[in-house]
């Protein structure tokens, strides 16, 4: 398989996870789509000549940088808007968090009862809401380690920190999530 085809296959395999990750950080569907597209374009234009094994951590690092840049711009924009207009509240778009659940690749979700599916959707919504409340670095580490299934070393490379920091962020995130979910009656 040639390099361009490999890159297309890689990008297709990470797009849904990248979008969900960006949605949790940005809480804006259009912004999340822009972030993922920007990260994919940067990877394709600057790092396509690298080996396919280098793409996952590179892509995650690029995506995190794009998200941080967008959050910085958002913060500056909100500061100026609130200073000059007197309106500093959340947009109507930010109030809604329309994260949808993923359908299993083998369509095994169709064999489950409606009650089970609704219960899963409610649990996923609670987990995603609690993930959104985590501090940025804890959320990044948690998502990369456990949702993207990256190793500690890969996560550290993607986040630009030490492996010890990744372990600390993940530990704090899991403890915070477990306590918050336990308080809502969910035991994992």
C-alpha positions as CSV (number, residue, x, y, z in Angstrom):
1,X,0.0,0.0,0.0
2,X,1.4,3.4,-0.9
3,X,1.9,6.2,1.6
4,X,-1.1,8.3,0.5
5,X,-3.4,5.3,0.8
6,X,-2.0,4.5,4.3
7,X,-2.5,8.0,5.4
8,X,-6.1,8.1,4.2
9,X,-6.8,4.8,6.0
10,X,-5.2,6.2,9.2
11,X,-7.2,9.4,9.1
12,X,-10.4,7.6,8.4
13,X,-9.7,5.4,11.4
14,X,-9.2,8.3,13.9
15,X,-11.8,10.8,12.7
16,X,-14.7,9.7,15.0
17,X,-12.5,9.6,18.1
18,X,-10.8,12.8,17.3
19,X,-14.2,14.5,16.8
20,X,-15.5,13.3,20.2
21,X,-12.3,14.4,21.8
22,X,-12.6,17.9,20.2
23,X,-16.3,18.1,21.2
24,X,-15.5,17.4,24.8
25,X,-12.9,20.1,24.8
26,X,-14.6,22.8,22.7
27,X,-18.3,22.0,23.3
28,X,-19.1,23.3,19.8
29,X,-19.8,21.0,16.9
30,X,-18.6,23.4,14.2
31,X,-15.4,24.1,16.2
32,X,-14.8,20.5,16.8
33,X,-15.2,19.7,13.1
34,X,-12.8,22.6,12.2
35,X,-10.2,21.3,14.8
36,X,-10.2,17.8,13.4
37,X,-10.0,19.0,9.8
38,X,-7.1,21.4,10.7
39,X,-5.3,18.6,12.5
40,X,-5.7,16.2,9.6
41,X,-4.5,18.8,7.1
42,X,-1.4,19.6,9.2
43,X,-0.6,15.9,9.5
44,X,-1.1,15.3,5.8
45,X,0.9,18.4,4.7
46,X,3.8,18.3,7.1
47,X,4.2,14.7,8.3
48,X,2.9,12.4,5.5
49,X,6.5,11.3,4.7
50,X,6.9,9.9,8.2
51,X,6.3,6.3,9.0
52,X,2.8,5.1,9.7
53,X,3.8,4.1,13.2
54,X,4.6,7.7,14.0
55,X,1.3,9.1,12.9
56,X,-0.9,8.3,16.0
57,X,1.1,10.3,18.6
58,X,1.8,13.0,16.0
59,X,-1.8,13.4,15.1
60,X,-2.9,13.5,18.8
61,X,-0.3,16.2,19.5
62,X,-1.4,18.2,16.5
63,X,-5.0,17.9,17.5
64,X,-4.3,19.0,21.1
65,X,-2.4,22.0,19.8
66,X,-5.2,23.0,17.5
67,X,-7.7,22.6,20.3
68,X,-5.6,24.8,22.6
69,X,-5.2,27.4,20.0
70,X,-9.0,27.5,19.4
71,X,-9.7,27.7,23.1
72,X,-7.2,30.6,23.4
73,X,-8.9,32.4,20.5
74,X,-12.3,31.7,22.1
75,X,-11.2,33.1,25.4
76,X,-9.8,36.3,23.9
77,X,-12.9,36.8,21.7
78,X,-15.2,36.3,24.7
79,X,-13.1,38.8,26.8
80,X,-13.4,41.5,24.2
81,X,-17.1,40.8,23.5
82,X,-17.9,40.9,27.2
83,X,-15.8,44.1,27.7
84,X,-17.5,46.0,24.9
85,X,-21.0,44.6,24.8
86,X,-21.8,43.7,28.4
87,X,-22.8,40.2,27.3
88,X,-20.5,37.6,28.9
89,X,-22.8,34.6,29.1
90,X,-22.7,31.3,27.2
91,X,-24.1,31.0,23.7
92,X,-27.1,29.0,23.0
93,X,-24.8,26.5,21.2
94,X,-22.7,26.0,24.3
95,X,-25.6,25.2,26.5
96,X,-26.4,22.1,24.4
97,X,-23.9,19.3,24.3
98,X,-25.2,17.0,21.6
99,X,-22.7,14.2,21.8
100,X,-24.2,11.1,20.2
101,X,-23.3,7.6,21.1
102,X,-21.3,5.4,18.8
103,X,-22.8,2.4,17.1
104,X,-20.8,-0.8,17.5
105,X,-18.9,-1.8,14.3
106,X,-20.5,-5.2,14.3
107,X,-24.0,-3.9,14.9
108,X,-24.3,-5.8,18.1
109,X,-26.2,-2.9,19.6
110,X,-29.2,-4.0,17.5
111,X,-29.6,-7.2,19.5
112,X,-30.1,-5.4,22.8
113,X,-33.4,-4.4,24.4
114,X,-34.5,-0.8,24.2
115,X,-34.2,-0.5,27.9
116,X,-30.6,-1.6,27.9
117,X,-29.8,0.8,25.1
118,X,-31.4,3.7,26.9
119,X,-29.6,2.8,30.1
120,X,-26.3,2.8,28.2
121,X,-27.0,6.1,26.5
122,X,-27.8,7.7,29.9
123,X,-24.7,6.3,31.5
124,X,-22.6,7.5,28.6
125,X,-24.1,10.9,28.8
126,X,-23.3,11.1,32.5
127,X,-19.7,10.0,31.9
128,X,-19.3,12.5,29.1
129,X,-20.7,15.3,31.3
130,X,-18.3,14.4,34.0
131,X,-15.4,14.2,31.5
132,X,-16.2,17.7,30.4
133,X,-15.9,18.9,34.0
134,X,-12.3,17.5,34.4
135,X,-9.4,19.9,34.1
136,X,-8.0,20.1,30.6
137,X,-4.8,18.1,31.2
138,X,-6.6,15.4,33.1
139,X,-9.2,15.0,30.4
140,X,-6.5,14.9,27.7
141,X,-4.5,12.2,29.5
142,X,-7.6,10.2,30.3
143,X,-9.0,10.3,26.7
144,X,-5.6,9.5,25.1
145,X,-4.8,6.6,27.5
146,X,-8.2,5.0,27.9
147,X,-10.3,6.0,24.9
148,X,-7.6,6.2,22.3
149,X,-5.8,3.2,23.9
150,X,-2.4,4.8,23.7
151,X,0.5,3.7,25.9
152,X,1.9,5.9,28.6
153,X,4.9,6.8,26.5
154,X,2.7,7.7,23.4
155,X,0.4,9.8,25.6
156,X,3.4,11.6,27.1
157,X,4.8,12.3,23.6
158,X,1.4,13.5,22.4
159,X,0.8,15.8,25.4
160,X,4.4,17.0,25.6
161,X,5.0,15.9,29.2
162,X,6.7,13.2,31.2
163,X,5.2,9.7,31.6
164,X,5.0,10.4,35.4
165,X,2.7,13.4,34.6
166,X,0.5,11.3,32.4
167,X,0.2,8.7,35.2
168,X,-0.7,11.4,37.7
169,X,-3.2,13.1,35.4
170,X,-4.9,9.7,34.7
171,X,-5.0,8.7,38.3
172,X,-6.6,12.0,39.4
173,X,-9.1,11.8,36.5
174,X,-10.1,8.3,37.3
175,X,-10.6,9.1,41.0
176,X,-12.6,12.2,40.2
177,X,-14.8,10.4,37.7
178,X,-15.3,7.4,40.0
179,X,-16.4,9.7,42.8
180,X,-18.7,11.7,40.7
181,X,-20.3,8.7,39.1
182,X,-20.7,7.0,42.5
183,X,-22.4,10.1,43.8
184,X,-24.9,9.7,40.9
185,X,-25.5,6.0,41.8
186,X,-23.3,4.4,39.1
187,X,-20.8,1.9,40.2
188,X,-18.2,0.7,37.7
